[in-house]
Amino acid sequence: MGNWSRAGTMISELVLATRNRDKVIELVALLGGLGITIHTLDEFPDAPDVVEDGDTCLANAVKKARAIAEFTGLPAVADDTGLEVDALGGRPGVYAARYAGEGATYEDNCLKLLRELSGVPRERRTARFLTVAALALPSGKIQVAQGTLDGVIAEAAVGSSGFGYDPVFFIPELGMTLAQLASDQKNRVSHRAKAFASVREILSPQVVTVPPVLSL
């Protein structure tokens, strides 16, 4: 694990390597207060559309972060999230965003998941989110972090907040789906929040206690 600020690599600007507007809003909230200027890809209209063809969330996150850091000449951060459903043998996994096909909407993916779990009892609907975040420098140096969240796939979509599979991902400890949580509450407990807590530590000049960070 390394803290780039303490190692002499001061980061004052950061590009979010995603065109997903819902994710941009969430990442800005998760990375706020660090005194870093955050750029979105709207400022770089010619930036490449990075194909997420990796077999793991780690491979996709690293590929996106490296490509955008190289193109912009600025540090870039990317993440990729998978959803592992035990009753489906770990599917959809890394293919969660396109589970119902290329160009699928959030609703399409949720409906397919609910159809495949039709008749499966609650005790067998256990699942977990895995988010891997990658922070890349233009030099090619990478640090990555990950976060997980355990839960249960609900029998129907509930809640109107969040995005992706949030309406069908039920957290027993809270008695709600992710889509029923206020954004500030979600940003304290989610898989993405846990991963980006580690990213904040990498970016911060202060040393804080966070989940483990892996380095490539």
C-alpha positions, 0 to 999 in steps of 0.5 A, a space after each residue: 500500500 502506498 500514499 502517493 502524497 506522502 511519497 512525493 506524488 501530489 495529485 491536485 487534479 483527477 479525471 473520472 474515467 466514466 461516462 455514466 452520469 449516475 456514477 459520476 454523481 456518486 464519485 464526486 460525493 465520495 471524493 469530495 473535500 480532498 482539495 482536488 479538482 475533479 474533471 469528468 469526461 465531458 471535458 474531454 469529448 475525444 477521449 476513447 470509449 474503453 471497451 470493458 472486455 476483461 474477465 474480472 472487475 480488476 482488469 476492467 478498472 485498470 484498463 479504463 484508468 490507464 487509458 484515460 490517464 494516458 489520453 488526458 495526461 492527468 491522474 484518472 480513477 475508474 471502477 468496475 462492479 460485479 454482482 455475484 449471486 450464489 443461486 446462479 453460480 456467481 452470475 452475472 459477475 463481471 458482466 452485470 452491466 450488460 446482463 440482459 444484453 448490450 445496451 440493456 437498461 438498469 430495468 432490463 438487467 433487474 428484470 432478467 435477474 428476478 426472472 432467473 431467481 423466480 421461485 428461489 427461496 429467500 435463504 438461497 438468494 444471497 449475493 454480494 457486490 464487488 467494486 474494484 477501483 483503480 487510480 492511474 498516473 500518466 506514467 502508468 503507475 497504478 494503485 487499486 482498492 476494493 470493497 464488497 457488500 453482502 445482501 440478498 436479491 429481493 423478490 421485487 424491485 423496491 425503492 427509487 434512489 440509486 441506480 443499477 441493481 440497487 432496487 433489487 439488492 436488499 440489505 438485511 441489517 438495514 431492512 431496506 434495498 440500496 434504492 431505499 437508502 438516502 444517498 448519504 447513507 448509501 455512500 457510507 455503506 456501499 461496496 463503492 463507498 468502501 473501495 473509494 474510502 481506500 482511494 481517498 487514503 491514497 490521495 490524502 496527505 493524512 494517514 487514516 485507517 482504511 480497508 486494505 489496498 492492493 498495488 499492481 
